[in-house]
Amino acid sequence: MNILLTNDDGYNSEGILLLKDKLKKYGIVVIVAPLKHMSAKSVSITLGTGFHVLDMGDNVFACDGTPADCVSFACNALNIKFDLVVSGCNNGFNISYDTMYSGTIGACLEALTYGVKAIAVSCEFNFDLVDKYFDEVFKYVLDKNLLSKEYLLNVNFPMGEVMKGIKLSSLYYNVNQYDYFFTKEEDGHHAYRKLKTDYSDDKGSDCFLVRHGYVSITPLNKSYFNRELLEELKNR
């Protein structure tokens, strides 16, 4: 199996190096990842200007573009047919609305446009937990045949030191879950948001599960389009 490994934290970040070590037993791992931190880039791509790709040796390439640029370059310029794209391991959860902005998720969305199965991996600043349980989670995904070219799998490891189990989850939705505010600094305005809820109202959601010791696996569609909503609007 040819595995493309990418992220939004940088080609030499702790999380990506951890996953490289974990994934090499499953196939050939090629890293194409941003040269520097590229969080919150979603699935943005570089158009109209060029970006540079540096060959760092040992199947590692550093790209000064976005995570989606990295996937696009790898799938089109390396002459390698990839069987799987793995994005991560992100240093921080990618749950609920964070998935809209996440470069980690964006890389996987780009992979789907090339017909490559994809899985995003994140944790809340606890790589030891990923190191301990990644093989169990990855085996679960493979054994249950969860990977698909039609959707990506968004995997988040739980808070705490123990994994109670692995569960498929919904994407938490609550339009009022954050307070947003800005501060003015020397280099401009900085955006912040503060969580207002503990997600106790949705026990099957990604947010609830990771805060109660479970690995959350959420399937995310590659399209904003909702056919059921279309039919509902037609009926009106």
N, C-alpha and C positions, 0 to 999 in steps of 0.2 A: 504494500500500500504506500502510495506517495502522499505525504502529508505536508500541506503548506501551513506553517505556523506564523501568525502575525499578532499584532496587538495595537493599542494606542498609547502605550507607556514608553515605547522605545525598544530598539532591537536588542539592547543589552540589559534590560530591566530584570529584576529578580523574578517576576512572575513568568516571563517568557522563557527564561533559562530553566526554571523549574519544570515547565511543561515539555521543553525539549528533552530533558532527561527522562521524563515519564513516557513520552510518546515514542522514543527511539526503539523500544521493544516491539512496537506495532508496525513499523515500516521505516521508510526513508523520510527523514524530516528536513525540510528546507525552510529556513527563516527568511521572510521578506517583511520587514517591519520598519516603522518610522525611525528616522535618524534621531528625532527628539520627541518630546511629549506632545501628543496629539489628541488629548481628551476632548469630548463634546464636539467632535467633527462630524458625527453622524455618518451619512453615506456620501459626503461631499467629495468631489473629484476635482483635479486640477485641469482646467481648460484654458487655452489661449496662451499659456506660458509653460515652460518646461520644468521638469524636476530631475534631480540627479539621483542615480542609484550607485552606491559604492559596494563593490565586492569585498567583503571583509574576510573571505576565506572560510573553508569548512562548511559550505552550503549556507552561509549567512550573508544577507544583503540588506544594507541600510538605505532607506529611501527618504529623501527630504520632502515627500508629499504626505498625503493623508493615508489612513488605514485602507480606505477603498482604493486609492492609487496603488498601494502595495499589492493588493490582490489582483487588480487589473494588470499590473506589470507582470506579476508572477505567472498568471494564466495565459498571457499573450506573448511574452518575450523570452521566457526561459526554456521553451521547448520541452516542457515536462507536463504530462497529463496527470493532474492532481486528482486523487480520489476523495480527499477530505481537506477542508480548511478548518483549522482550530484557531480561535482568536482569544488571547488572554495569556496568562491569567491576570485579569484586571485587579488592580489594587483598590478595591471598593466595590460595593454591590452595583449591579446593573438590573434594577427591578423597577416595576411600575413605570412612571413617566420617564425615568432615567433612560429607558430603552430608546426613546425617541431621539435623544441627543448623543447617545453613546457611540464613540468611534469603534469600540469593541464589537458592538452589534452591527454597525455600518459595514465593517469588513465582511461579516457573514452575509449580509444582504447583497453585497457586491458579488460574493461567491455564487449565490443562487442565480444571478443573472448569467453566469457562465455554465450553469448546470452542474455545479459542484456542491456536494453535501457540506453542511457547515454546522459548527457547534461553538458557542461562546462560553467562556468560563470566567467566573468572577468570584471574589471572596472579600470579606470585610476586614482587610488588613491582617489576615491570619493565614500565611502561606504554609505554616506547619500542618494545619488541618488539611489543606489540599495535598501536601506531600504524603500524608498518612492515608487518605481515602480516595485519591484520584483514580487509582487502578480499579477499585470497587465500583466507582461511579461510571467509569468508561466501559467496563465490562457489562454493567447493567444496560447501558445504551446500546451496545453491540448485541448482547444476548436477546434483548427485547425488540431488536430491529427498529429502533426509533428514528434513525437517520433517514433523511429524505431530501430530494432535490426541490421539493415543493415548499418547504419551510425550514427554518433554522431552529436549533435547540438552544435555549438560553439557560445555562446551568449556573446556579449560585450556591456556593457552599455556605453553611450556616454560621451564625455567631456562636461564640463559646468554644470549648475545647473538645466537644464530643459530637459525633454525628449519630443521631438517633435512627436515621433511615433516609430513604430516597423517595420522593413523591412527585408525580406530575402535578402541575399547578396552573392556575389561571393568572393572568396579569392583573394586578391590583388596580382598581379604578376608583378614584375619588377626587373630584374636581377641586375640592377645598382642602387637600391634604398638606399644602405648604403655605407659609407666609413668605412673601417675596419682598426684598428690600435692597437698596443700593447704598454704598458708602463712597464718598469722594476721597480719593487718594492722590498723591503727587502725579501718578502716571494716568489718572483718569478715574472714571466711575467703576467700581467693582460690584458685581451682582452676587447676591447671596439668597439662600432660601432656608427656612427653618421648618422642620417637620412638626405637624400639629396633631398627629394621630399615632396610635400604637397598632393599627390595623386589626384590632380585635374583632371587627365586624365581618371579616371575610376569612374564615379558617382554611379555605382551599387556595388562597392566593399565595403568590411568590413572597410577598412581604411578610405575611404571617408565618409561613413555614420556616424561612431562614432565621427568624427571631425566636423560633421554638425548636431549634436543633435539627432541622431537616434540610437535606439538599433539595433545592427546588429546580425542577426541569420544566420550562415553559416553552411550548412551541409558538413561534412567531411567524406570521405570514409575510411574504415578500411584497404584498400589495396593500394599498389603502382601501381598495375597492371591496365593498360588501354586497354580495348579490341579494342576500335576504333583505337588506335595507332598500335596495333598488326596487324589489318587488313590492315592498310595503309602501313606498312612495308612489309607485304606479297605481296601486289600489286606491290611493287617496283621490 
